[in-house]
Amino acid sequence: MPAGRSKPVRTKRINLRATQRQEKLIRTGAKTRGVSLTDFILESACLLAEHALADKREFVASAKQWQQFLRALDRPARVIPELAELLAGSRP
């Protein structure tokens, strides 16, 4: 995580049940990646959720949300120095 940014505090609990095989597989995957079981499960679930949402073809927005979206599209692009440097290929 970049310097100066703190890790968000986790305040929500998600309970789930798994078979013995699933639990062993997930624990082994987390151990192999060198992350906690919680981090492994959350990263995996969030990635799958992002993929599911990326495939969504229709979005419903209120009039207010639509106006906010249009304003965001109309704003000039921001230059992010780190991204510009990365895309320019000046990092090793």
WONOR-V746337 format. One record per residue. N is the residue number from 1. PSI is psi in radians with two decimals (none if undefined). NEAR is the number of other C-alpha atoms within 12 Angstrom. D_FIRST is the distance of its C-alpha to the first C-alpha in Angstrom with 2 decimals. Layout:
{{N	PSI	NEAR	D_FIRST} {N	PSI	NEAR	D_FIRST}}
//
This chain:
{{1	2.38	7	0.00} {2	2.63	7	3.83} {3	2.52	6	6.54} {4	-0.10	6	8.61} {5	2.21	7	6.79} {6	2.69	8	7.93} {7	2.31	9	7.89} {8	2.50	8	11.05} {9	2.27	7	14.14} {10	2.07	10	16.01} {11	-0.19	6	19.62} {12	2.47	8	21.30} {13	2.40	9	23.02} {14	2.08	11	23.99} {15	2.49	9	26.85} {16	2.79	10	28.09} {17	2.57	9	30.72} {18	2.77	12	30.75} {19	2.90	10	33.40} {20	-0.70	10	33.31} {21	-0.78	11	32.66} {22	-0.78	14	29.70} {23	-0.75	17	28.16} {24	-0.76	14	28.69} {25	-0.80	17	27.29} {26	-0.78	26	24.06} {27	-0.71	22	23.66} {28	-0.73	18	24.41} {29	-0.76	21	21.88} {30	-0.77	21	19.09} {31	-0.73	17	20.37} {32	-0.68	13	20.63} {33	-0.24	16	16.99} {34	0.55	13	16.04} {35	2.87	18	14.47} {36	2.80	17	16.16} {37	-0.75	21	18.93} {38	-0.86	22	17.45} {39	-0.72	20	14.14} {40	-0.81	23	16.44} {41	-0.80	26	18.86} {42	-0.78	22	16.59} {43	-0.78	19	14.80} {44	-0.80	19	18.34} {45	-0.73	16	19.98} {46	-0.69	15	17.63} {47	-0.78	15	18.00} {48	-0.68	14	21.74} {49	-0.73	14	21.93} {50	-0.71	14	20.32} {51	-0.75	12	22.90} {52	-0.72	12	25.67} {53	-0.56	13	24.93} {54	-0.48	12	24.68} {55	-0.14	11	28.18} {56	2.30	11	29.56} {57	-0.37	8	32.24} {58	2.31	8	33.24} {59	2.44	12	31.35} {60	2.25	11	33.17} {61	2.56	12	32.39} {62	2.96	10	34.40} {63	-0.70	10	36.04} {64	-0.80	11	33.55} {65	-0.70	13	30.51} {66	-0.74	14	32.31} {67	-0.70	13	32.90} {68	-0.71	14	29.27} {69	-0.80	16	28.36} {70	-0.69	13	31.06} {71	-0.70	12	29.93} {72	-0.69	13	26.39} {73	-0.58	12	28.02} {74	-0.29	11	30.25} {75	2.51	10	27.64} {76	2.63	8	27.21} {77	2.52	8	24.16} {78	2.43	12	21.41} {79	2.15	10	20.47} {80	1.87	10	16.77} {81	-0.76	11	17.09} {82	-0.69	14	14.11} {83	-0.75	13	15.46} {84	-0.73	13	18.97} {85	-0.76	13	18.30} {86	-0.82	12	16.85} {87	-0.47	13	19.85} {88	-0.23	11	22.22} {89	0.36	10	21.40} {90	-0.07	11	21.08} {91	2.57	10	18.09} {92	none	7	19.18}}
//
